[in-house]
């Protein structure tokens, strides 16, 4: 149920970025409410690694020890090709943890602080004004329908109208907050398709993430907690005709900045993946062609999916009373998990700026400074280059490697 009083900040989206924003606002004394259309925290998602800067941030909120206790600690990046490892890079702590574990940890911290995450709540409309945003939020529930064939549908069980000083859009790639503001979300580079497989293995992964470079592919072997691993294989020749046709139609209609849906398991009945690219015989073929040195057994496949990764950057982080963080503002490639990790830092920074306005009487100019700061950060990240004197293998795959480094 909703609180009787309107919050000072409505956070739309209950992924890691949205929940951290809520926690950071609460710790700074701001009244906050978090809503998400999902039924529960994400059970499967591509993002699974926390960079050292993210761990420093979680340390500030007392959450880093719990993350470390349940994560796989990575101490290095192994740069490989079909022939095996070519170069090892030592890195400051990277913790590989599942997104559902991170979200459960954040939700527990919010609950302890007296903040509930309102699952199954949809922001129906947002009307920004000079001093507040009018928001209409629907609580969704299931209702049985049909006579000959019974089925259930999501229906609106309750509707509430709020007037809040600020809205944080942490609502992902298809952000309603961003669309309400009319902020364009153009592609910065062509999209890539990846086949992703998680399975049990006895491989000794030596506390390293393995980045495997081919002529036109970047594949990643992630070690996971509990004796499992995740292989992510780039599919340069793959295209989904329906998706590509839809993108063409949107572009022709002048709507080319609308991103393609990327499904996450937050609801019942998340679609299964029966594509030939996800058959286990194709996994064996990919390993044989791209990583014949992988000697671990391939046990039970716990999860497999095909993902289209787009690279996009919002033209602005917001304006007035509505601001963005995380995937609502940017999408990046899969190897470095940059979008989520920088999104966590954005959430904390935005919460500090909002609290300064709400609690300290600061000018809203601090929010424009937030926009300037993070727009510049992403621009700098996109221009990252390898120095000319680097190792020959690094120079040969410079562009690929630059996109894989922790932010």
Residue pairs with C-beta under 8 A, 6 or more apart in sequence:
2 33
2 118
2 137
2 139
2 160
3 33
5 31
6 162
6 163
6 164
7 31
7 32
7 33
7 162
7 164
8 25
8 30
8 31
8 32
8 164
8 165
8 166
8 358
9 25
9 30
9 31
9 32
9 33
9 164
9 165
9 166
9 167
9 168
9 354
9 358
10 32
10 33
10 35
10 123
10 133
10 135
10 137
10 162
10 164
10 166
10 167
10 168
11 18
11 21
11 22
11 25
11 32
11 33
11 34
11 35
11 167
11 168
11 170
12 18
12 35
12 36
12 123
12 167
12 168
12 169
12 170
12 171
12 175
12 176
12 177
13 34
13 36
13 169
13 170
13 171
13 172
13 175
13 326
13 328
14 34
14 35
14 36
14 38
14 41
14 103
14 107
14 117
14 119
14 170
15 36
15 42
15 99
15 103
15 170
15 172
15 326
15 327
15 340
16 47
16 99
16 102
16 103
16 106
16 326
16 340
16 343
16 344
17 170
17 325
17 326
17 327
17 340
17 343
17 344
17 346
17 347
18 34
18 36
18 168
18 170
18 171
18 325
18 326
18 347
19 34
19 103
19 106
19 107
19 110
19 117
20 57
20 61
20 106
20 344
20 347
20 348
21 32
21 168
21 170
21 325
21 347
21 348
21 350
21 351
22 32
22 34
22 110
22 115
22 117
23 61
23 106
23 109
23 110
23 113
23 115
24 61
24 347
24 348
24 351
24 352
25 32
25 351
25 354
25 355
26 32
26 110
26 113
26 114
26 115
27 61
27 113
28 351
28 352
28 355
28 359
29 355
29 359
30 351
30 354
30 355
30 358
30 359
32 115
33 115
33 118
33 162
34 110
34 115
34 116
34 117
34 118
35 117
35 118
35 121
35 122
35 123
35 137
36 117
36 118
36 119
36 121
36 171
36 266
37 120
37 121
37 122
37 140
37 266
38 119
38 120
38 264
38 266
38 267
39 119
39 120
39 266
39 267
39 268
40 119
40 266
41 99
41 100
41 103
41 104
41 107
41 266
42 99
42 100
42 103
42 264
42 265
42 266
43 100
43 265
43 266
43 270
44 99
44 100
44 264
44 265
44 270
44 303
44 305
45 99
45 100
45 264
45 265
46 196
46 232
46 307
46 309
46 334
46 337
47 99
47 337
47 339
47 340
48 96
48 97
48 98
48 99
48 222
48 224
48 230
48 337
49 74
49 94
49 95
49 96
49 97
49 209
49 222
49 337
49 341
50 58
50 67
50 71
50 94
50 95
50 96
50 97
50 102
50 341
51 94
51 337
51 341
51 406
51 407
52 91
52 92
52 93
52 94
52 406
53 341
53 345
53 407
54 341
54 344
54 345
55 64
55 67
55 68
55 93
55 95
56 64
57 344
57 345
57 348
58 64
58 67
60 348
61 109
62 109
63 105
63 106
63 109
66 105
67 95
67 97
67 102
67 105
68 95
70 97
70 101
70 225
71 95
71 96
71 97
71 101
71 225
72 95
72 96
72 97
72 207
72 223
72 224
72 225
73 93
73 94
73 95
73 96
73 207
74 91
74 93
74 94
74 95
74 96
74 207
74 208
74 209
74 223
75 90
75 91
75 93
75 207
75 208
76 88
76 89
76 90
76 91
76 206
76 207
76 208
76 209
77 88
77 89
77 91
77 208
77 209
77 210
77 211
77 404
77 405
78 85
78 87
78 88
78 89
78 206
78 208
78 209
78 210
78 211
79 85
79 86
79 87
79 88
79 89
79 211
79 213
79 393
79 394
79 397
79 401
80 86
80 210
80 211
80 212
80 213
80 291
80 293
81 212
81 213
81 214
81 393
82 212
82 214
82 289
82 290
82 291
82 292
83 293
84 293
85 210
86 393
87 391
87 393
87 394
88 208
91 406
94 209
94 406
96 209
96 222
96 223
96 224
96 225
97 225
98 224
98 225
107 117
110 116
110 117
118 139
120 139
120 140
120 141
121 137
121 138
121 139
121 140
122 137
122 138
122 140
123 135
123 136
123 137
123 171
123 176
123 177
124 136
124 137
124 138
124 159
125 134
125 135
125 136
126 133
126 134
126 135
126 167
126 176
126 177
126 180
126 322
127 133
127 134
127 135
128 167
128 180
128 181
128 320
128 321
128 322
129 321
130 320
131 165
131 321
132 163
132 164
132 165
132 321
133 163
133 164
133 165
133 166
133 167
133 321
133 322
134 161
134 162
134 163
135 161
135 162
135 163
135 164
135 167
136 159
136 160
136 161
136 162
137 159
137 160
137 161
137 162
138 156
138 157
138 158
138 159
139 156
139 157
139 158
139 159
139 160
140 154
140 155
140 156
140 157
141 154
141 155
141 157
142 152
142 153
142 154
142 155
143 152
143 153
143 154
143 155
144 150
144 151
144 152
145 151
145 152
145 153
165 321
165 358
166 321
166 322
166 323
166 354
166 357
166 358
167 177
167 321
167 322
167 323
168 177
168 323
168 324
168 325
168 347
168 350
168 351
168 354
169 175
169 176
169 177
169 178
169 318
169 322
169 323
169 324
169 325
169 328
170 324
170 325
170 326
170 328
170 343
170 347
171 177
171 328
172 326
172 327
172 328
173 259
173 260
173 261
173 262
173 310
173 312
173 327
173 328
173 331
174 258
174 259
174 261
175 324
175 327
175 328
177 318
177 322
177 324
177 328
178 185
178 314
178 324
178 328
178 329
180 322
181 316
181 318
181 319
181 322
183 314
183 315
183 316
183 318
183 324
184 257
184 314
184 315
185 257
185 258
185 259
185 312
185 313
185 314
185 315
186 256
186 257
186 312
186 313
186 315
187 256
187 257
187 310
187 311
187 312
188 311
188 312
188 313
188 382
189 311
190 311
191 260
191 308
191 309
191 310
191 311
192 234
192 235
192 236
192 308
192 309
192 333
192 334
193 234
193 235
193 238
193 239
193 240
193 306
193 307
193 308
193 309
194 232
194 233
194 234
194 235
194 306
194 307
194 309
194 334
195 232
195 233
195 235
195 277
195 278
195 282
195 283
195 286
195 304
195 305
195 306
196 230
196 231
196 232
196 233
196 303
196 304
196 305
196 306
196 307
197 230
197 231
197 233
197 278
197 283
197 301
197 303
197 304
198 224
198 228
198 229
198 230
198 301
198 302
198 303
198 304
199 228
199 229
199 298
199 299
199 300
199 301
199 302
200 227
200 228
200 299
200 300
200 302
201 227
201 228
201 229
201 296
201 297
201 298
201 299
202 227
202 296
202 297
202 299
203 229
203 294
203 295
203 296
203 297
204 296
205 221
205 223
205 229
205 296
207 223
208 223
209 220
209 221
209 222
209 223
210 220
210 221
210 291
211 218
211 219
211 220
211 335
211 401
211 404
212 218
212 219
212 220
212 221
212 290
212 291
213 219
213 397
213 400
213 401
214 290
216 234
216 236
217 233
217 234
217 236
217 290
218 234
218 333
218 335
218 400
218 403
218 404
219 231
219 232
219 233
219 234
219 286
219 290
219 291
220 230
220 231
220 232
220 334
220 335
220 404
221 229
221 230
221 231
221 291
221 294
222 229
222 230
222 231
222 232
223 229
224 230
228 302
229 296
231 283
231 286
231 287
231 291
232 334
232 335
233 286
233 290
235 277
235 306
238 277
238 306
240 308
243 260
243 308
246 260
247 256
247 260
250 256
250 258
257 312
259 310
259 312
259 331
260 308
260 310
262 307
262 308
263 270
263 271
263 305
264 270
273 304
273 305
273 306
275 306
276 282
277 306
278 304
278 305
278 306
280 298
280 301
283 298
283 301
283 304
284 298
287 294
287 298
307 334
309 331
309 332
309 333
309 334
310 331
311 331
311 332
311 333
312 330
312 331
313 329
313 330
313 378
313 382
314 324
314 328
314 329
314 330
316 371
316 375
317 323
317 324
317 325
317 329
317 346
317 370
317 371
317 374
317 375
318 324
318 367
318 371
320 364
323 350
323 354
323 367
323 370
323 371
325 343
325 346
325 347
325 350
326 339
326 340
326 343
326 344
326 346
326 347
327 339
327 340
327 343
329 343
329 346
329 374
330 339
330 342
330 343
330 378
331 339
332 338
332 339
332 403
333 403
333 404
335 403
335 404
336 403
336 404
336 405
336 406
336 407
338 381
338 406
338 407
341 406
341 407
342 374
342 377
342 378
342 381
342 407
346 370
346 374
349 370
349 373
349 374
350 367
350 370
353 362
353 366
353 367
353 369
353 370
354 367
356 362
356 366
357 363
357 364
357 366
357 367
381 407
384 402
384 405
385 398
385 402
386 394
386 395
386 398
386 401
386 402
388 395
390 398
394 401
